[in-house]
Amino acid sequence: MRAVRVLALAGAAALMSTGVIAADLPQPPAYAPVETGAWYLRGYIGMSNQFLKEISHPLFATASQFSWLDKGGFDSAPFYGAGVGRQWNGWFRTDITAEYRGKAGFHALDRFDNSGTFNTNDYTASKSELVGLFNAYIDLGTWWSITPFVGAGVGVAYNRIEHFRDTNVIAGGGGWADTGSKTNLAWAIHAGAAYRASDRFVVELAYRYLNLGDAQSGILQNLSPGGGSGTLAPVTFHNIQSHDIMLGVRWMLQPAYQSPVITKG
């Protein structure tokens, strides 16, 4: 019995010493949500991966044996934006953002039969946008100061097409269009994760699907070898969409989370 008591006392002492050592070790910060709202400023940069359904013009329907060799696409382009928002509680926040999306080059290629002669048209242009969105997010919980989130947004997109060119090397013709613009409904879906570096500063990495609607060039001037012109209408870029990668920061105007409290047992 004495040996059992000695072993029990030794085990208890070991457990106590282990608890003291664990309590003395540095602990990671843990910011607990405060259930009162806090305003924040937001800024972000990103890169786009854009695509569209098709481009159209009335002249396309008049060409015999018309077909697309390349329906067209946009180059990647940078974008940046800023906004203001409110953290309503520990799981819900909203913000309003304004964003400039840099110029992305456009390229497409078609073929058609003109009086038994095979021809091609090489289309080029550049596109940029101004986008305003109202966004709402749901924070899905916090682990080790990392908070995954999902969200959605709705707003407007001002789409601008510049330097549209239609080059037909074979026939020595083509066309051009002046700058055109179109304003549409825009909407977005968000998913990402935020790292809470302090009670006021948050860094986030996110994916966004963005639908920008249609865009239009100016009036297309169709130039033939004889100097004539065809149907006067803009070229329409249908259903422009983008897969975006975004890196952003949020700065709380007042603490939205309790500061970490580390206690020793």
C-alpha positions in Angstrom: 0.0 0.0 0.0 2.9 2.4 0.8 4.3 1.8 -2.7 1.0 2.5 -4.3 0.7 5.8 -2.3 4.2 6.8 -3.4 3.4 6.1 -7.0 0.2 8.1 -6.8 1.9 11.1 -5.3 4.6 11.0 -7.9 2.0 10.9 -10.7 0.1 13.9 -9.3 3.4 15.9 -9.0 4.2 15.1 -12.6 0.8 16.2 -13.8 1.0 19.4 -11.8 4.5 20.2 -13.2 3.3 19.5 -16.7 0.4 21.9 -16.3 2.7 24.6 -15.0 5.1 24.2 -18.0 2.2 24.2 -20.5 0.8 27.3 -18.9 4.2 29.0 -19.2 4.5 28.3 -23.0 3.5 31.1 -25.4 -0.1 30.7 -26.5 -1.4 31.8 -30.0 -3.7 34.9 -30.0 -7.4 34.1 -30.0 -9.7 37.0 -30.9 -13.2 36.4 -29.8 -16.0 38.1 -31.8 -17.8 41.1 -30.2 -21.5 41.1 -30.9 -21.6 44.9 -31.6 -20.9 46.2 -35.1 -17.7 47.9 -36.3 -17.1 49.9 -39.4 -14.1 49.1 -41.6 -12.2 50.3 -44.6 -11.2 47.8 -47.3 -8.7 47.7 -50.1 -7.8 45.0 -52.6 -5.9 44.1 -55.8 -6.3 41.1 -58.1 -5.9 39.4 -61.4 -8.8 38.5 -63.8 -9.3 35.4 -66.0 -12.1 36.6 -68.3 -14.2 35.0 -71.0 -17.4 35.7 -72.9 -20.1 33.8 -74.8 -19.6 35.3 -78.2 -19.4 38.6 -80.3 -22.0 39.5 -82.8 -22.8 42.0 -85.6 -25.5 42.1 -88.3 -22.8 41.7 -91.0 -21.9 38.3 -89.6 -25.2 36.9 -90.7 -24.8 38.1 -94.3 -21.5 36.3 -95.0 -21.9 33.0 -96.7 -20.4 29.9 -95.1 -19.5 31.9 -92.0 -17.9 30.1 -89.1 -15.6 30.8 -86.1 -12.1 29.5 -86.0 -11.6 31.1 -82.6 -14.7 32.6 -80.9 -12.5 35.0 -79.0 -11.3 35.6 -75.5 -9.6 38.2 -73.3 -6.1 38.4 -71.8 -5.7 38.5 -68.1 -5.6 42.0 -66.6 -5.1 43.5 -63.1 -7.7 45.3 -61.1 -7.9 47.2 -57.8 -10.7 48.5 -55.6 -11.6 50.0 -52.3 -14.7 50.3 -50.1 -16.3 50.7 -46.7 -18.1 48.1 -44.7 -19.6 47.1 -41.4 -19.0 44.0 -39.3 -22.5 43.6 -37.8 -21.6 40.7 -35.5 -19.3 37.7 -35.2 -20.6 36.0 -38.4 -22.2 38.7 -40.7 -20.7 41.7 -42.5 -21.5 43.9 -45.6 -19.6 46.4 -47.7 -19.8 48.6 -50.7 -16.9 48.6 -53.1 -15.8 50.6 -56.2 -13.3 48.9 -58.6 -11.3 49.7 -61.7 -10.5 46.8 -64.0 -7.5 47.3 -66.2 -7.4 47.0 -70.0 -7.6 43.4 -71.3 -6.7 42.6 -74.9 -9.3 40.7 -77.0 -8.6 38.4 -79.9 -10.9 36.4 -82.3 -10.8 34.8 -85.7 -13.4 33.8 -88.3 -13.6 32.4 -91.8 -16.2 33.0 -94.6 -16.7 32.4 -98.3 -17.0 35.6 -100.4 -17.9 34.7 -104.0 -16.0 31.5 -103.9 -13.0 33.0 -102.2 -11.9 31.8 -98.7 -11.4 34.8 -96.3 -10.6 35.3 -92.7 -11.2 38.2 -90.2 -8.8 38.8 -87.3 -10.6 40.8 -84.6 -8.7 42.7 -81.9 -9.8 45.2 -79.2 -9.2 46.2 -75.6 -11.7 46.2 -72.7 -11.8 47.9 -69.3 -14.5 48.3 -66.6 -15.7 50.3 -63.7 -17.6 48.2 -61.2 -19.6 49.1 -58.1 -20.9 46.3 -55.8 -22.9 45.9 -52.6 -21.6 42.7 -51.0 -22.7 40.5 -48.1 -20.6 37.9 -46.4 -21.1 35.0 -43.9 -18.0 34.2 -41.7 -18.0 30.5 -41.1 -16.0 30.4 -37.8 -12.5 31.1 -36.7 -9.6 28.7 -36.1 -6.1 29.9 -35.2 -7.2 33.4 -36.3 -8.2 32.2 -39.8 -11.9 32.8 -40.8 -13.2 31.2 -44.0 -16.1 33.0 -45.6 -18.6 33.0 -48.5 -20.6 35.8 -49.9 -22.5 37.4 -52.8 -22.7 40.8 -54.4 -24.8 42.8 -56.8 -24.3 46.2 -58.5 -23.4 47.8 -61.8 -20.6 47.5 -64.4 -19.6 50.2 -66.9 -17.9 48.2 -69.7 -15.8 50.0 -72.2 -14.5 48.7 -75.6 -11.6 50.5 -77.3 -9.5 50.1 -80.4 -11.7 47.5 -82.2 -10.1 46.4 -85.4 -11.3 43.8 -88.1 -8.4 42.9 -90.4 -8.9 40.8 -93.5 -5.4 40.3 -94.9 -6.5 38.0 -97.8 -9.1 40.5 -99.3 -7.2 43.6 -98.2 -10.2 44.9 -96.3 -11.7 44.9 -92.8 -13.2 47.4 -90.5 -12.7 49.5 -87.3 -14.9 50.9 -84.6 -14.5 53.9 -82.2 -14.8 53.6 -78.4 -18.1 52.3 -77.1 -19.5 51.7 -73.6 -22.4 49.9 -72.0 -23.8 49.9 -68.4 -25.2 46.6 -67.1 -26.3 44.8 -63.9 -23.3 43.0 -62.4 -23.3 40.3 -59.8 -20.7 38.2 -57.9 -20.1 35.2 -55.8 -17.2 35.2 -53.2 -15.3 32.5 -51.3 -12.1 32.9 -49.3 -10.3 33.1 -46.0 -9.3 36.0 -43.8 -6.4 36.1 -41.3 -7.0 38.4 -38.3 -3.5 39.8 -37.6 -4.8 42.0 -34.7 -8.0 43.3 -33.3 -8.1 46.0 -36.1 -6.2 44.5 -39.1 -7.4 41.7 -41.3 -5.7 40.2 -44.4 -7.8 38.1 -46.8 -7.3 35.9 -49.9 -10.4 35.2 -52.0 -11.8 33.9 -55.2 -14.6 35.7 -57.0 -16.9 34.8 -59.9 -18.0 38.1 -61.5 -20.6 38.5 -64.2 -20.3 41.9 -66.1 -23.1 41.5 -68.7 -22.6 42.8 -72.2 -20.3 45.3 -73.8 -20.4 47.2 -77.1 -17.9 48.9 -79.4 -18.7 52.1 -81.3 -20.3 51.9 -84.7 -18.4 49.4 -86.9 -17.2 50.9 -90.1 -16.8 48.1 -92.7 -14.0 48.9 -95.1 -14.0 46.9 -98.4 -11.2 47.1 -101.1 -13.6 49.3 -103.1 -14.0 51.8 -100.3 -17.6 50.9 -99.5 -19.1 50.5 -96.0 -21.6 48.0 -94.7 -24.3 47.9 -92.0 -23.7 50.6 -89.4 -24.0 49.0 -86.0 -21.8 48.3 -83.0 -20.1 45.0 -82.3 -21.7 43.4 -79.2 -19.7 41.3 -76.7 -22.1 39.0 -75.0 -22.2 37.8 -71.4 -18.7 38.8 -70.1 -17.6 36.8 -67.1 -14.4 36.6 -65.0 -12.8 34.3 -62.5 -10.8 36.6 -60.1 -8.1 36.0 -57.5 -8.0 38.8 -54.9 -5.7 39.9 -52.1 -7.1 42.4 -49.7 -6.9 44.1 -46.3 -9.5 45.4 -43.9 -8.8 48.1 -41.3 -11.3 48.3 -38.4 -12.2 51.9 -37.4 -12.9 50.5 -34.0 -12.0 47.0 -32.6 -14.4 44.4 -33.9 -12.9 41.6 -31.8 -11.7 41.3 -28.3 -8.0 41.5 -27.8 -6.3 38.2 -26.9 -6.2 37.4 -23.2 -3.5 34.9 -22.1 -3.8 33.6 -18.6 -1.5 31.3 -16.7 -2.9 28.6 -14.6 
